[in-house]
Amino acid sequence: MTMKRKIVLAGVSLMVVLVGSVQAGPISCPARDDIKLTATAKNTTYTAPVRAVHVNHVEHAPQWTGESLVDQKVDLKKLNFKKATLQAQSVACDYQGKTNGDSVRMTLKTKTTAKAVGTAWKGNECQGGQSPDICKFE
């Protein structure tokens, strides 16, 4: 075997080991700046990518979807993370502005009930204050 071929095989082997060992870490609700608004004549929708601790945005990854609780366009820059709630087959993340009309709920569908990670959770709820990062789940 030539030296060049040995180097190529060693590189491929290393890549297989590294890729095979990458695992997604806990997930948290989307950061306010990750939430995007799409408005049409018929409806207003909100979306955000799912981000895990060790995984960058992956094409075709599941996505957070959301809605305003009063069906209006909400100024996302004025929202603060309020809480996360683990549900039977989803996780709901609530964001609140200064009034009840300024609110958005983002939802991530799950195959099973997600499990809370960390001590910020009280039962199936996590009060996040300003940052969703303390409300991690998997």
N, C-alpha and C positions, 0 to 999 in steps of 0.2 A: 504494500500500500504506500502510495506516495505521501510525502509530508503535507502537501496541500490538501489531499483528500482527508487525512487524519484531522487536520485543523477544522475543515468543514464539518466532519462528523462530530467532533467534539463540540463545536458551536451549536449544531442542531440538537445534540443531546442536552446541552445546558439549557437551551430555550424550552425544550419539552419539560424539563424538571421545573423551571421557573414558572411557566404557564400553568402546569399541572398543580402547583402549590398555591396559586393565587385564589383567595377566597374573599367573598364579599363580607364586609364587616357589618356591624349594626347600622340600621337606617334611622334617620330622624326626619321630622317634617321638613318640607322645603323652606329654605331661607326666603324671606320676603322678596329679595331681589331676583330670585329664580322663578317667581310666579309671573307668567305672561298672560295678558288679557287679549282675547280675540272677540271682537264685536261684529255682528252681522245685523241685518234688518230684523231677523227673527229672534236671535238670542245672543247672550253674552256668555262666553266660556272662559275658564281659567285653566291653565296647564302648567306643570313644572316637571322637570326630569327627576327621576329617582336617583339619589346619590347615596353611596355607601362609603364607609371610611376608607377602604382600600381600592375602590373602583371609581374611575372617572366615568363620565357620561358614555354609555355604550349605545350604539345605534340599535334601534328596535327594542330598547329596554322598556319595561313597564313605565307608566307615566302617572303622576298625580293629576287628577281632574277636579275641577271645583266649580262652585257657583256662589253667587251672592245670595244671601238669605232674603233679600228684598228685590231681587231681579233688576238690579241697576248696575251701571258701570261704577266701580269703586276705585278711588284713587289709591292704588297699591302702596304708594310711598308713605301714606298716612296710617297704614296698618301696623299693628304689633301682634306678635304671636301670643295667643291666649292660653290654649291648652291642646293636648292630644288625647284621643280616646280610642282604646282598643275595642273593636267590635267583632262579631262572629266571623265575618269574612272581609273585613276592611279595617283601615285605620283612618280616623277623621282628625283633621287638624284645623283648629279654628283661629282666625285672625280677626282682630277687632280694631276699629278706628275710634274716634271720639263719640260717635253716636251709634245706636243699634243698626242704623241703615248702612253704616260703613263696616260691613263684615263679609268675610269670605270663608267658606268651608272647603278645604281641599281633602280629597278622599283617595286612598290607595287601596285597590281591591287585592285581597290575599286569598290563597287557597284554604288556609286554616286561620284560626285566631292567632295573631301575632303575639310574641312573648316580650314582656317588658324587660329592658336591660338597664340596670342601675337602680339607685335608691330614690330617684325623684318621683317615681310612680306611687300612687295611693290607690290600690285596687286596679281598675282599668283606666284611670285618669292620671294625667301628668300636667300640672300647672306650670307652664314654661316661663312666664314673665316675658322678657324681651327676646330670649333666644330659644329656638326649637332644639338646639343642640343637646340640651340636658334630657330631652325626652326620646331616648333611643329605644329601638325595638328590633327584633329579628323574627 
